[in-house]
């Protein structure tokens, strides 16, 4: 069977989508700036107008990925101001008006974040099946849907309620499971939970992260491919080279435990920081998605002809 390619998640938004993203904002885009841009777009256009733009954008980025040879495309996360907070907007417990200033990623990132002020739970209405069906309608290839994971959400929001990341993670996992099971019922075959923070906090990943990751997929049918993504770090904007990276030994710490989990595919970063490929031997039961394209560069070097996968990070 030939090697397959996939896009991990985000893709540059077309110009007509009314809020920018990591690829287009000069110097990167903070969470608070993304929230402001998202709110401004919502006020400027009607719901029907915004939906029409998102549908057009999803069709275009999927067609672009397929033209590049991507076997399992995504919708490019074109609806999302960022890949984490879009989901949080659909959960009870998050305050997007009273933001809290935080320094994150061991000082690598500083911004104002949505704040958890109550118990996290689904609001009662599914939203990702709609996004999936819009994307899937534009292609005969199976579309993958991505979801932020519990540890990553915890680390990219401010907690003023739980005081316990493990308990907060359990409630997040249950809320994510509510949406993931609906995606499976809608016919989505590839569902990915993004946990880039596993590489920053490998001990937390071992202590309770993998348990909550499995909780996200509880009750999902066997025919659905359960994917998780983690990475060694990513720049704040295009062409940045001096950004902080996680220790690649994190992969070594986590590999065997992930291989024993219910996860079918694990995505790991190998473009921004190369791994000892002996790491791959630790995944005896799990398919490895090996990232080989550096999408933080505005212009790829000509000698890098490997198309691996299209990267968010």
Protein Blocks (a to p, Z undefined) as FASTA:
>chain_A
ZZddddfkbacddfklcbdcfklmghiaafklmmmmmmmmmmmpcfklmmmmmmmmmmmm
mmmmmmnopabdcehlmmpmbfklmmmmmpghiafklccdddeehhpaccdddddfbdcd
dehiafklmmmmmmmmmpcbdcddddddfklmmmmcccfklopaklmmmmmmmmmmmmmm
mmmmnopabdcdddfklmmmmmlmmmmmmmmmmmmmgoiafklccdddddebdcfbehia
kbccddfklmmmmmmmmmmmmbfbdcddfklpccdfklmmmmmmbccdddfbdfkbfbdc
fklmcfkbacfZZ
